[in-house]
Amino acid sequence: MTGFSCDLHIHSVLSACASLDMSPKNIVHKAKEVGLDLIAITDHNMTENSLYAHILGKKIGLEVLFGMELQTQEEIHILAIFDDFHVSMEFQKQIYSLLPPIKNDVSYFGDQVVVDENDEIIRFEEKLLLNSSRLSIEEATGWIKSHGGIAIPSHVDSPTFSIISQLGFIPEDIPFDALEIKRRENIPNIIPFIMKKDIPFVSFSDAHYLNDIGKKRTILYMKEPNCKEIELALRSMR
């Protein structure tokens, strides 16, 4: 088993709330510089830029998985991570169709940009991505797990857009792989709201700026960096 230093929650320029410096090229090089072995690009309700980060990662020896930070109909954020870009794009297509048809106000929210591995702009996304899809947390997790992905509710100790802030508790019958926590010192405070006690906690950066990449990370012991091995590594932490 090898210990992989993982940051599986990083936003790129396709997230309006992220810095315009967060191109796939800059993210990959920064991740390599700070000693990460495995990352995922997890833009709000989109996965498109992860392909270009993956291509670059292959060239410099950094593993990049295909991710998304989905916002469900309950306004819960959940990380969806896949090995296969085509599966992630199938998920993106479904989620995109379930977002309200509201145009992005660039002057208020910022640009949402698809950028290739050479920092060339492919397109600007015009639909506002900072919105809830018409998919429940249970339906979303079911889709992710049935397609070989990893499902991790984001920042569960946050006062907004977390499963605890929105539902008041974490149900025991939804098969999450882990729970992302912003501050480990908050764990004792949220334990009473978690119905299934053996779900492991992980910490990732939720980076919106280059200097935040890798500031929070989780070491996972795996044979190789893929979703099946991540699932097994997380299960062994229970």
Number of C-alpha atoms within 10 A of each C-alpha: 9 11 14 22 18 26 27 31 28 27 32 32 23 32 29 25 18 22 18 18 14 22 27 29 20 16 25 29 16 18 22 19 11 12 13 21 19 24 32 25 34 30 30 26 31 24 30 23 27 30 24 21 29 23 18 22 25 12 9 11 12 21 24 28 26 28 35 30 27 31 28 25 17 17 22 24 26 30 28 29 29 27 19 17 18 12 17 26 19 12 22 19 14 14 20 17 11 16 21 14 13 12 11 18 13 12 7 8 15 18 22 25 21 23 25 21 20 12 13 10 12 11 12 12 16 15 16 22 26 18 19 21 22 19 19 16 21 14 12 22 24 16 15 20 17 10 15 16 27 25 25 23 25 28 25 28 21 15 11 14 20 24 26 21 16 16 13 11 17 24 16 13 9 14 16 22 23 22 22 25 20 20 13 12 8 13 14 8 9 14 13 12 14 15 13 14 12 12 18 15 19 25 24 22 21 25 24 22 19 22 12 14 26 27 13 19 21 19 17 23 19 18 13 14 21 19 17 16 15 20 19 14 18 19 14 11 14 11
